[in-house]
């Protein structure tokens, strides 16, 4: 095979562009040569690069798995009280709690497909939401609609109390919120705050202990270095010779953070250098946004940004998404760093 001909081959493909530097086909991920507005585009594909040529109508959606649920903000709430972000929403935003359909794209993203037929349950649930009433009095409400209602109540309480939350943090409590109403929503959010504050206190105590140990080690190292220096001066005095000494500091490679997250199924969104050879890493995983602090050289987790019961230092950036996945699936996720 002449690989030069293969690499030089130009193809045309209609694909959804969701932002960022890549676009996905059924079999591979391509690098976008020039970012455009999110939407459906006709791309010119050459090798592993894709160039957006013109906007296009969706193609092949009917061959993709269909996912049904109910609207809450820009998310689709489906079975299991899972609230996933919806991509490529229409200009006319569907009503809250509206039944909608989406299609699962090859990279796992949910693409908006349309609004489904609405029954009496959605209308009654919407009225209950407007009046701040619990959903226990409304009959014929499906589990996804009940969960979407609970998230909507939590969202309203969140804005009033100024307490941020992620759906994955409250998934295990959202049906109870729907059944018991606004009071339970506020109680749920305050419980999150209490868990976050407890985590921060434990983290501060660990950091203080680590600083004390580090200062003691630094003092011992300074004393050792002073002894070495005095011995060297004595040797130079006797030998009549001098020596030069230099010291270098390793620098962490930011690209390794991206590779570590990619291998775990997460996507790097941003990173920034911090004091003490630390790196703040922002990444997306399972429909949520996380902020963690790691050692820039080793990628050892310093502050996971989620509650790990004091086990942050036992986790690396590469293994952190697996820990987060387990926390989400067992309904114990508590996010402690919000950007």
VOBA-1610 file (N, C-alpha, C; in pm, whole numbers, padded with zeros to 5 digits, always signed):
BEGIN
Unk+00084-00120+00000Unk+00000+00000+00000Unk+00087+00125+00000Unk+00049+00223-00081Unk+00119+00350-00084Unk+00055+00441+00021Unk+00121+00453+00137Unk+00064+00531+00247Unk+00058+00679+00216Unk+00140+00726+00126Unk+00136+00867+00089Unk+00003+00901+00023Unk-00050+00808-00059Unk-00180+00831-00121Unk-00291+00831-00017Unk-00279+00739+00081Unk-00380+00731+00187Unk-00383+00860+00269Unk-00264+00908+00309Unk-00256+01029+00390Unk-00303+01152+00313Unk-00288+01150+00181Unk-00326+01265+00101Unk-00471+01263+00057Unk-00546+01156+00088Unk-00684+01143+00047Unk-00773+01242+00122Unk-00861+01310+00051Unk-00952+01408+00111Unk-01094+01353+00105Unk-01162+01352+00221Unk-01300+01304+00229Unk-01390+01415+00282Unk-01521+01397+00262Unk-01619+01492+00314Unk-01708+01420+00414Unk-01735+01487+00527Unk-01818+01425+00631Unk-01897+01532+00704Unk-02024+01503+00730Unk-02109+01592+00811Unk-02104+01544+00955Unk-02056+01631+01045Unk-02032+01593+01184Unk-02078+01704+01278Unk-02116+01670+01400Unk-02149+01773+01499Unk-02021+01825+01565Unk-02004+01956+01565Unk-01889+02018+01632Unk-01940+02079+01762Unk-01882+02036+01875Unk-01930+02077+02006Unk-01838+02176+02075Unk-01739+02228+02001Unk-01641+02318+02060Unk-01513+02244+02091Unk-01406+02319+02117Unk-01278+02257+02147Unk-01196+02232+02022Unk-01095+02149+02037Unk-01000+02129+01927Unk-01019+02002+01849Unk-01125+01923+01879Unk-01144+01796+01811Unk-01289+01776+01770Unk-01308+01680+01679Unk-01441+01637+01637Unk-01434+01486+01618Unk-01546+01415+01646Unk-01543+01269+01645Unk-01628+01211+01532Unk-01572+01108+01466Unk-01648+01026+01373Unk-01682+00896+01445Unk-01740+00801+01372Unk-01776+00673+01432Unk-01653+00593+01474Unk-01539+00619+01410Unk-01422+00534+01434Unk-01299+00607+01487Unk-01296+00739+01481Unk-01174+00808+01523Unk-01202+00953+01562Unk-01104+01012+01627Unk-01109+01152+01668Unk-01018+01233+01577Unk-01070+01344+01526Unk-00994+01428+01433Unk-00964+01563+01497Unk-00852+01620+01456Unk-00814+01753+01504Unk-00875+01858+01413Unk-00945+01955+01473Unk-01008+02062+01395Unk-00903+02169+01366Unk-00883+02200+01239Unk-00777+02294+01202Unk-00810+02437+01244Unk-00939+02473+01240Unk-00979+02609+01278Unk-01115+02603+01346Unk-01123+02637+01476Unk-01250+02628+01548Unk-01358+02716+01486Unk-01484+02668+01492Unk-01600+02741+01441Unk-01707+02739+01550Unk-01823+02795+01519Unk-01933+02794+01616Unk-01987+02652+01629Unk-02025+02610+01749Unk-02083+02476+01766Unk-02204+02456+01677Unk-02217+02337+01622Unk-02328+02304+01533Unk-02290+02193+01438Unk-02379+02165+01345Unk-02352+02064+01242Unk-02277+02131+01127Unk-02166+02069+01086Unk-02082+02125+00980Unk-02042+02015+00882Unk-02022+02058+00759Unk-01959+01969+00662Unk-01809+01991+00670Unk-01737+01884+00703Unk-01592+01892+00721Unk-01520+01828+00602Unk-01408+01888+00569Unk-01314+01826+00475Unk-01210+01753+00559Unk-01203+01621+00544Unk-01117+01538+00627Unk-00997+01491+00546Unk-00879+01522+00600Unk-00755+01479+00536Unk-00665+01423+00644Unk-00638+01292+00638Unk-00559+01228+00742Unk-00633+01235+00874Unk-00570+01294+00975Unk-00633+01310+01106Unk-00676+01454+01132Unk-00690+01533+01027Unk-00731+01672+01041Unk-00865+01694+00972Unk-00948+01781+01032Unk-01079+01813+00977Unk-01093+01965+00968Unk-01135+02013+00852Unk-01154+02156+00829Unk-01300+02183+00800Unk-01363+02270+00881Unk-01504+02303+00861Unk-01521+02385+00734Unk-01612+02340+00647Unk-01634+02409+00519Unk-01760+02494+00520Unk-01872+02435+00569Unk-01999+02508+00567Unk-02096+02443+00665Unk-02192+02521+00719Unk-02294+02460+00805Unk-02373+02356+00727Unk-02423+02255+00797Unk-02496+02147+00730Unk-02611+02100+00818Unk-02705+02030+00757Unk-02815+01968+00831Unk-02767+01838+00892Unk-02823+01798+01006Unk-02780+01672+01070Unk-02797+01553+00977Unk-02705+01460+00986Unk-02712+01337+00907Unk-02689+01217+00997Unk-02765+01111+00973Unk-02743+00984+01041Unk-02793+00977+01183Unk-02873+01075+01228Unk-02921+01072+01367Unk-03009+00950+01394Unk-03088+00908+01292Unk-03181+00797+01313Unk-03109+00665+01336Unk-02979+00659+01306Unk-02904+00535+01328Unk-02837+00532+01465Unk-02850+00640+01540Unk-02786+00649+01671Unk-02884+00608+01781Unk-02833+00559+01895Unk-02921+00522+02007Unk-03001+00643+02056Unk-03131+00620+02079Unk-03218+00726+02128Unk-03221+00725+02281Unk-03218+00843+02340Unk-03227+00859+02485Unk-03341+00954+02514Unk-03433+00912+02602Unk-03548+00997+02636Unk-03540+01040+02782Unk-03597+01156+02808Unk-03598+01207+02944Unk-03675+01337+02951Unk-03645+01417+03054Unk-03716+01544+03074Unk-03615+01657+03094Unk-03653+01776+03048Unk-03564+01891+03051Unk-03552+01950+03190Unk-03430+01982+03224Unk-03398+02066+03341Unk-03279+02152+03300Unk-03305+02281+03280Unk-03198+02368+03231Unk-03153+02322+03093Unk-03024+02297+03080Unk-02969+02246+02954Unk-02934+02098+02965Unk-02999+02028+03059Unk-02971+01886+03081Unk-03096+01802+03055Unk-03070+01677+03015Unk-03175+01577+03002Unk-03167+01486+03123Unk-03277+01474+03195Unk-03282+01386+03312Unk-03347+01255+03270Unk-03271+01146+03280Unk-03320+01016+03233Unk-03332+00918+03349Unk-03356+00791+03315Unk-03370+00687+03416Unk-03249+00686+03509Unk-03273+00655+03636Unk-03165+00654+03733Unk-03133+00791+03788Unk-03217+00892+03755Unk-03196+01030+03800Unk-03065+01088+03748Unk-03019+01037+03634Unk-02896+01089+03573Unk-02930+01213+03491Unk-02861+01323+03518Unk-02884+01450+03446Unk-02764+01478+03357Unk-02780+01457+03228Unk-02669+01472+03133Unk-02682+01602+03054Unk-02570+01668+03025Unk-02574+01788+02941Unk-02623+01755+02800Unk-02707+01841+02745Unk-02754+01828+02608Unk-02676+01923+02519Unk-02628+01872+02408Unk-02551+01953+02314Unk-02638+01994+02195Unk-02601+02107+02135Unk-02666+02158+02013Unk-02816+02179+02036Unk-02846+02256+02140Unk-02985+02287+02172Unk-03045+02381+02067Unk-03177+02375+02045Unk-03240+02465+01948Unk-03247+02608+02001Unk-03270+02703+01911Unk-03281+02843+01953Unk-03398+02862+02050Unk-03510+02794+02022Unk-03626+02803+02111Unk-03612+02698+02220Unk-03582+02742+02340Unk-03554+02650+02450Unk-03680+02577+02494Unk-03676+02443+02508Unk-03793+02368+02555Unk-03831+02410+02697Unk-03958+02395+02730Unk-04006+02431+02863Unk-03945+02339+02968Unk-03930+02390+03089Unk-03879+02308+03198Unk-03970+02187+03217Unk-03912+02071+03239Unk-03979+01942+03259Unk-04039+01885+03131Unk-04017+01950+03016Unk-04071+01898+02890Unk-04007+01763+02857Unk-04085+01669+02801Unk-04027+01541+02757Unk-03949+01562+02627Unk-03826+01517+02623Unk-03741+01538+02506Unk-03670+01409+02468Unk-03623+01407+02342Unk-03543+01296+02292Unk-03406+01347+02251Unk-03307+01263+02266Unk-03171+01296+02224Unk-03109+01173+02160Unk-02997+01193+02093Unk-02924+01082+02031Unk-02784+01076+02090Unk-02738+00955+02115Unk-02606+00934+02173Unk-02502+00932+02062Unk-02416+01038+02058Unk-02311+01044+01955Unk-02199+00946+01989Unk-02109+00927+01894Unk-02005+00825+01908Unk-01910+00851+02025Unk-01893+00977+02064Unk-01803+01008+02177Unk-01876+01006+02311Unk-02005+00972+02311Unk-02083+00967+02434Unk-02168+01089+02459Unk-02149+01196+02383Unk-02228+01318+02402Unk-02374+01294+02362Unk-02463+01368+02427Unk-02605+01364+02393Unk-02640+01482+02303Unk-02693+01453+02184Unk-02730+01557+02089Unk-02882+01574+02091Unk-02929+01695+02110Unk-03073+01722+02113Unk-03137+01676+01983Unk-03252+01605+01996Unk-03322+01554+01878Unk-03459+01617+01861Unk-03532+01636+01970Unk-03663+01697+01958Unk-03743+01688+02087Unk-03857+01760+02089Unk-03949+01758+02202Unk-04056+01654+02176Unk-04081+01565+02272Unk-04181+01460+02258Unk-04319+01511+02300Unk-04420+01427+02276Unk-04558+01462+02312Unk-04569+01477+02464Unk-04635+01583+02506Unk-04648+01612+02649Unk-04785+01571+02700Unk-04788+01506+02818Unk-04914+01464+02878Unk-04954+01552+02995Unk-05056+01508+03070Unk-05105+01586+03183Unk-05003+01592+03296Unk-04923+01485+03311Unk-04828+01479+03423Unk-04729+01595+03418Unk-04678+01626+03299Unk-04581+01735+03286Unk-04644+01869+03324Unk-04768+01891+03277Unk-04835+02018+03307Unk-04862+02031+03457Unk-04908+01924+03521Unk-04935+01930+03664Unk-04806+01947+03745Unk-04700+01881+03701Unk-04571+01895+03770Unk-04519+02038+03757Unk-04539+02098+03640Unk-04493+02235+03618Unk-04570+02332+03708Unk-04699+02309+03724Unk-04778+02395+03813Unk-04733+02379+03958Unk-04707+02255+03997Unk-04658+02232+04134Unk-04526+02303+04158Unk-04441+02304+04055Unk-04311+02371+04066Unk-04329+02521+04082Unk-04422+02578+04005Unk-04448+02722+04014Unk-04497+02761+04153Unk-04572+02671+04216Unk-04628+02698+04348Unk-04538+02651+04461Unk-04425+02588+04426Unk-04332+02540+04527Unk-04384+02423+04607Unk-04474+02344+04548Unk-04536+02233+04618Unk-04459+02103+04594Unk-04464+02008+04688Unk-04403+01877+04664Unk-04480+01801+04557Unk-04418+01702+04497Unk-04478+01629+04386Unk-04559+01508+04434Unk-04565+01486+04563Unk-04632+01368+04617Unk-04781+01366+04586Unk-04839+01483+04559Unk-04984+01490+04532Unk-05018+01467+04386Unk-04917+01465+04298Unk-04941+01450+04154Unk-04930+01303+04117Unk-05031+01251+04048Unk-05033+01110+04010Unk-04976+01090+03869Unk-04931+00967+03844Unk-04885+00928+03710Unk-04755+00993+03668Unk-04670+01026+03764Unk-04542+01091+03732Unk-04433+00984+03720Unk-04364+00981+03607Unk-04258+00884+03585Unk-04136+00918+03670Unk-04048+00821+03687Unk-03926+00844+03768Unk-03838+00953+03709Unk-03813+00957+03575Unk-03731+01066+03521Unk-03794+01204+03542Unk-03927+01214+03526Unk-03994+01342+03549Unk-03985+01381+03696Unk-03999+01284+03784Unk-03988+01310+03928Unk-03848+01362+03961Unk-03746+01299+03901Unk-03607+01343+03925Unk-03584+01483+03870Unk-03636+01510+03749Unk-03619+01644+03690Unk-03685+01749+03778Unk-03800+01715+03836Unk-03868+01807+03927Unk-03782+01833+04050Unk-03722+01727+04106Unk-03635+01743+04222Unk-03516+01832+04192Unk-03455+01813+04074Unk-03342+01897+04036Unk-03386+02043+04020Unk-03505+02064+03964Unk-03555+02201+03947Unk-03575+02267+04083Unk-03628+02193+04181Unk-03643+02247+04316Unk-03507+02280+04377Unk-03411+02189+04359Unk-03276+02213+04411Unk-03214+02336+04345Unk-03238+02352+04214Unk-03184+02468+04144Unk-03239+02598+04199Unk-03370+02600+04226Unk-03433+02719+04283Unk-03378+02749+04423Unk-03367+02645+04505Unk-03312+02663+04640Unk-03166+02705+04635Unk-03093+02653+04538Unk-02952+02687+04522Unk-02934+02836+04496Unk-03018+02890+04409Unk-03009+03034+04378Unk-03045+03119+04500Unk-03143+03075+04577Unk-03186+03151+04695Unk-03080+03148+04805Unk-03024+03029+04830Unk-02928+03013+04940Unk-02785+03046+04900Unk-02760+03055+04769Unk-02623+03079+04724Unk-02533+02958+04744Unk-02590+02839+04735Unk-02513+02715+04752Unk-02509+02642+04618Unk-02392+02628+04562Unk-02378+02560+04434Unk-02382+02409+04454Unk-02430+02339+04352Unk-02430+02193+04357Unk-02420+02138+04216Unk-02373+02015+04206Unk-02371+01942+04080Unk-02474+01831+04089Unk-02544+01799+03980Unk-02647+01694+03986Unk-02595+01563+04043Unk-02471+01528+04009Unk-02417+01401+04057Unk-02402+01399+04209Unk-02391+01517+04272Unk-02380+01524+04418Unk-02513+01492+04487Unk-02623+01520+04419Unk-02755+01509+04482Unk-02840+01399+04421Unk-02783+01319+04333Unk-02862+01219+04262Unk-02930+01120+04356Unk-02861+01082+04464Unk-02919+00986+04557Unk-03029+01044+04644Unk-03047+01177+04643Unk-03145+01241+04731Unk-03255+01314+04653Unk-03241+01317+04520Unk-03328+01404+04442Unk-03473+01357+04442Unk-03499+01227+04445Unk-03637+01179+04447Unk-03705+01215+04579Unk-03630+01210+04687Unk-03685+01251+04817Unk-03716+01400+04816Unk-03629+01479+04752Unk-03655+01623+04739Unk-03786+01646+04664Unk-03807+01571+04554Unk-03929+01587+04476Unk-04053+01554+04559Unk-04043+01452+04642Unk-04157+01408+04722Unk-04187+01504+04837Unk-04083+01562+04898Unk-04103+01641+05019Unk-04098+01791+04996Unk-04049+01835+04880Unk-04059+01975+04845Unk-03941+02062+04885Unk-03968+02192+04890Unk-03864+02294+04906Unk-03783+02277+05035Unk-03848+02242+05144Unk-03777+02227+05272Unk-03669+02120+05261Unk-03701+02009+05197Unk-03603+01901+05179Unk-03491+01944+05085Unk-03524+02025+04984Unk-03422+02075+04892Unk-03319+02160+04967Unk-03367+02249+05053Unk-03276+02334+05130Unk-03195+02250+05228Unk-03258+02151+05289Unk-03187+02062+05382Unk-03077+01985+05311Unk-03107+01939+05190Unk-03008+01866+05111Unk-02886+01953+05081Unk-02910+02078+05041Unk-02800+02168+05008Unk-02718+02205+05132Unk-02785+02226+05244Unk-02711+02258+05367Unk-02627+02140+05413Unk-02677+02019+05391Unk-02598+01900+05425Unk-02472+01893+05339Unk-02484+01933+05213Unk-02367+01938+05126Unk-02264+02036+05180Unk-02311+02154+05222Unk-02220+02255+05276Unk-02149+02200+05399Unk-02221+02131+05487Unk-02160+02075+05608Unk-02052+01974+05572Unk-02078+01890+05472Unk-01977+01791+05430Unk-01855+01861+05370Unk-01879+01965+05291Unk-01766+02038+05231Unk-01681+02105+05339Unk-01747+02167+05435Unk-01673+02235+05541Unk-01593+02135+05625Unk-01651+02019+05652Unk-01579+01916+05726Unk-01456+01870+05648Unk-01473+01857+05517Unk-01359+01818+05433Unk-01250+01924+05436Unk-01290+02052+05428Unk-01191+02160+05428Unk-01116+02166+05561Unk-01187+02141+05671Unk-01119+02141+05801Unk-01018+02027+05809Unk-01059+01909+05761Unk-00968+01794+05763Unk-00848+01819+05672Unk-00874+01879+05555Unk-00766+01909+05462Unk-00670+02011+05522Unk-00725+02115+05587Unk-00640+02218+05649Unk-00552+02156+05758Unk-00610+02063+05835Unk-00531+01998+05941Unk-00419+01915+05881Unk-00447+01845+05771Unk-00343+01764+05707Unk-00234+01852+05649Unk-00275+01964+05587Unk-00176+02055+05529Unk-00089+02118+05638Unk-00151+02152+05752Unk-00075+02209+05862Unk+00028+02109+05912Unk-00015+01984+05930Unk+00078+01880+05976Unk+00190+01859+05874Unk+00152+01862+05745Unk+00253+01844+05640Unk+00351+01960+05639Unk+00301+02083+05664Unk+00390+02200+05667Unk+00487+02193+05784Unk+00436+02147+05899Unk+00523+02132+06016Unk+00634+02031+05986Unk+00596+01919+05926Unk+00695+01818+05891Unk+00794+01872+05789Unk+00740+01947+05690Unk+00827+02002+05587Unk+00925+02103+05645Unk+00878+02187+05738Unk+00966+02285+05800Unk+01075+02217+05883Unk+01036+02110+05955Unk+01135+02035+06032Unk+01239+01973+05941Unk+01191+01916+05829Unk+01284+01856+05734Unk+01373+01962+05671Unk+01315+02080+05645Unk+01392+02189+05585Unk+01500+02238+05682Unk+01465+02247+05810Unk+01563+02288+05911Unk+01678+02188+05920Unk+01642+02059+05919Unk+01744+01955+05925Unk+01833+01958+05801Unk+01770+01981+05686Unk+01846+01986+05561Unk+01939+02107+05560Unk+01890+02221+05614Unk+01974+02340+05619Unk+02095+02317+05709Unk+02073+02249+05822Unk+02184+02219+05912Unk+02285+02126+05845Unk+02233+02027+05774Unk+02323+01934+05704Unk+02403+02007+05596Unk+02331+02094+05521Unk+02398+02169+05416Unk+02506+02261+05474Unk+02476+02322+05590Unk+02574+02409+05656Unk+02698+02331+05697Unk+02675+02209+05750Unk+02789+02125+05788Unk+02874+02088+05667Unk+02805+02056+05557Unk+02878+02022+05434Unk+02957+02142+05384Unk+02895+02261+05393Unk+02963+02382+05347Unk+03089+02410+05429Unk+03077+02396+05562Unk+03193+02420+05647Unk+03304+02320+05619Unk+03266+02194+05598Unk+03366+02092+05566Unk+03433+02123+05433Unk+03355+02172+05336Unk+03411+02203+05205Unk+03506+02323+05214Unk+03469+02421+05295Unk+03559+02535+05312Unk+03692+02491+05371Unk+03682+02401+05469Unk+03806+02351+05530Unk+03890+02277+05427Unk+03823+02198+05341Unk+03898+02123+05239Unk+03964+02217+05139Unk+03887+02323+05098Unk+03943+02418+05002Unk+04062+02492+05063Unk+04049+02522+05192Unk+04159+02592+05260Unk+04286+02506+05260Unk+04263+02375+05279Unk+04379+02286+05281Unk+04432+02259+05141Unk+04342+02241+05046Unk+04384+02203+04910Unk+04419+02324+04824Unk+04367+02442+04863Unk+04389+02560+04779Unk+04311+02553+04650Unk+04199+02477+04652Unk+04120+02460+04529Unk+03977+02502+04557Unk+03907+02536+04453Unk+03766+02575+04467Unk+03677+02486+04383Unk+03554+02489+04413Unk+03457+02409+04338Unk+03329+02490+04318Unk+03266+02462+04213Unk+03138+02528+04185Unk+03024+02429+04206Unk+02914+02483+04255Unk+02800+02396+04283Unk+02674+02457+04220Unk+02590+02376+04155Unk+02463+02422+04095Unk+02351+02330+04133Unk+02238+02379+04119Unk+02122+02298+04154Unk+02007+02328+04059Unk+01938+02227+04014Unk+01826+02245+03922Unk+01696+02193+03982Unk+01587+02238+03935Unk+01457+02193+03985Unk+01375+02137+03871Unk+01323+02018+03890Unk+01244+01960+03783Unk+01116+02039+03758Unk+01077+02041+03638Unk+00956+02114+03601Unk+00853+02015+03548Unk+00735+02022+03600Unk+00631+01929+03556Unk+00588+01959+03413Unk+00548+01856+03343Unk+00504+01869+03204Unk+00352+01870+03200Unk+00291+01984+03161Unk+00146+01997+03161Unk+00081+01895+03069Unk+00147+01861+02958Unk+00086+01768+02863Unk+00064+01632+02925Unk+00144+01595+03025Unk+00124+01465+03090Unk-00009+01461+03163Unk-00053+01576+03213Unk-00183+01582+03280Unk-00294+01550+03181Unk-00285+01605+03061Unk-00386+01579+02959Unk-00388+01432+02920Unk-00270+01373+02902Unk-00261+01232+02866Unk-00318+01144+02978Unk-00285+01176+03103Unk-00335+01098+03217Unk-00487+01101+03223Unk-00547+01218+03201Unk-00692+01230+03206Unk-00758+01161+03088Unk-00699+01176+02969Unk-00755+01110+02851Unk-00761+00960+02870Unk-00655+00904+02926Unk-00651+00759+02947Unk-00757+00712+03044Unk-00807+00801+03128Unk-00909+00764+03226Unk-01049+00802+03180Unk-01060+00854+03056Unk-01191+00890+03004Unk-01236+01030+03039Unk-01145+01113+03090Unk-01179+01251+03124Unk-01116+01345+03021Unk-01161+01471+03019Unk-01111+01568+02921Unk-01059+01692+02993Unk-00932+01727+02967Unk-00871+01845+03027Unk-00935+01971+02971Unk-00982+02060+03060Unk-01041+02187+03019Unk-00944+02303+03036Unk-00867+02300+03145Unk-00775+02411+03172Unk-00674+02368+03278Unk-00564+02442+03287Unk-00467+02417+03392Unk-00389+02546+03419Unk-00337+02558+03540Unk-00255+02675+03571Unk-00153+02638+03677Unk-00036+02700+03667Unk+00072+02679+03763Unk+00038+02745+03897Unk+00077+02680+04006Unk+00060+02736+04140Unk+00194+02729+04212Unk+00201+02795+04326Unk+00324+02794+04404Unk+00352+02653+04455Unk+00479+02630+04489Unk+00517+02501+04546Unk+00516+02388+04446Unk+00543+02418+04318Unk+00546+02316+04213Unk+00414+02241+04205Unk+00303+02315+04220Unk+00170+02255+04211Unk+00101+02298+04082Unk+00005+02216+04039Unk-00068+02241+03916Unk-00217+02227+03944Unk-00293+02333+03912Unk-00439+02324+03924Unk-00495+02276+03791Unk-00568+02167+03795Unk-00619+02102+03674Unk-00772+02105+03676Unk-00832+02159+03570Unk-00977+02159+03555Unk-01013+02062+03443Unk-01104+01967+03473Unk-01137+01866+03372Unk-01285+01829+03378Unk-01333+01774+03267Unk-01472+01729+03257Unk-01476+01577+03263Unk-01574+01526+03340Unk-01587+01380+03353Unk-01731+01346+03391Unk-01790+01254+03319Unk-01927+01206+03345Unk-02026+01322+03355Unk-02009+01421+03267Unk-02103+01532+03261Unk-02085+01638+03366Unk-01978+01629+03445Unk-01953+01729+03549Unk-01815+01791+03530Unk-01793+01903+03599Unk-01666+01976+03592Unk-01597+01966+03727Unk-01469+01930+03725Unk-01394+01911+03849Unk-01266+01994+03846Unk-01222+02040+03964Unk-01098+02117+03978Unk-01014+02048+04084Unk-00893+02004+04046Unk-00805+01935+04139Unk-00667+02001+04138Unk-00596+01986+04249Unk-00459+02036+04260Unk-00367+01915+04273Unk-00264+01910+04186Unk-00172+01796+04186Unk-00028+01847+04189Unk+00063+01756+04222Unk+00205+01786+04212Unk+00242+01791+04065Unk+00304+01901+04021Unk+00334+01919+03879Unk+00433+01816+03827Unk+00516+01764+03913Unk+00616+01668+03868Unk+00566+01526+03864Unk+00490+01485+03968Unk+00448+01345+03980Unk+00302+01322+03948Unk+00221+01430+03939Unk+00076+01423+03921Unk+00007+01357+04039Unk+00077+01352+04154Unk+00014+01302+04277Unk-00089+01404+04323Unk-00207+01358+04361Unk-00314+01448+04401Unk-00284+01510+04538Unk-00295+01643+04545Unk-00280+01716+04670Unk-00418+01751+04726Unk-00505+01804+04640Unk-00644+01830+04677Unk-00730+01785+04561Unk-00805+01677+04580Unk-00883+01617+04471Unk-00996+01707+04424Unk-01040+01800+04507Unk-01155+01882+04471Unk-01287+01811+04499Unk-01278+01687+04545Unk-01394+01611+04592Unk-01358+01549+04725Unk-01456+01515+04804Unk-01430+01459+04936Unk-01384+01314+04924Unk-01258+01288+04966Unk-01202+01153+04963Unk-01171+01103+05103Unk-01231+01165+05203Unk-01213+01123+05343Unk-01066+01120+05382Unk-00990+01219+05333Unk-00850+01229+05373Unk-00754+01145+05294Unk-00802+01079+05188Unk-00716+00989+05111Unk-00665+01052+04983Unk-00667+01186+04974Unk-00623+01255+04852Unk-00484+01212+04808Unk-00390+01203+04905Unk-00250+01175+04871Unk-00229+01033+04821Unk-00329+00947+04833Unk-00316+00809+04786Unk-00361+00794+04641Unk-00402+00905+04579Unk-00458+00902+04445Unk-00371+00984+04350Unk-00359+00939+04226Unk-00292+01016+04122Unk-00397+01075+04029Unk-00355+01169+03944Unk-00448+01230+03850Unk-00506+01124+03756Unk-00427+01024+03723Unk-00473+00919+03631Unk-00581+00832+03695Unk-00571+00807+03825Unk-00669+00721+03892Unk-00787+00799+03950Unk-00776+00932+03957Unk-00882+01013+04018Unk-01018+00996+03950Unk-01027+00997+03814Unk-01159+00978+03753Unk-01228+00849+03794Unk-01152+00740+03813Unk-01213+00614+03856Unk-01273+00627+03996Unk-01203+00701+04083Unk-01254+00725+04218Unk-01382+00809+04212Unk-01381+00911+04125Unk-01499+00997+04109Unk-01616+00915+04055Unk-01589+00828+03957Unk-01695+00744+03900Unk-01763+00661+04010Unk-01681+00599+04095Unk-01737+00517+04203Unk-01820+00601+04299Unk-01773+00724+04327Unk-01848+00813+04417Unk-01983+00850+04356Unk-01984+00876+04224Unk-02110+00910+04157Unk-02205+00791+04158Unk-02152+00673+04124Unk-02237+00554+04113Unk-02289+00507+04248Unk-02221+00543+04357Unk-02268+00504+04491Unk-02334+00621+04564Unk-02358+00732+04491Unk-02431+00848+04545Unk-02364+00909+04667Unk-02231+00917+04668Unk-02160+00979+04781Unk-02071+01094+04735Unk-02086+01140+04610Unk-02000+01247+04560Unk-02027+01379+04632Unk-01918+01443+04677Unk-01925+01579+04733Unk-01813+01660+04669Unk-01847+01761+04591Unk-01748+01845+04523Unk-01709+01959+04617Unk-01580+01973+04642Unk-01533+02073+04739Unk-01468+02194+04675Unk-01438+02187+04545Unk-01378+02303+04475Unk-01468+02336+04357Unk-01525+02456+04358Unk-01607+02505+04247Unk-01540+02628+04189Unk-01515+02627+04058Unk-01451+02742+03995Unk-01550+02852+03964
//
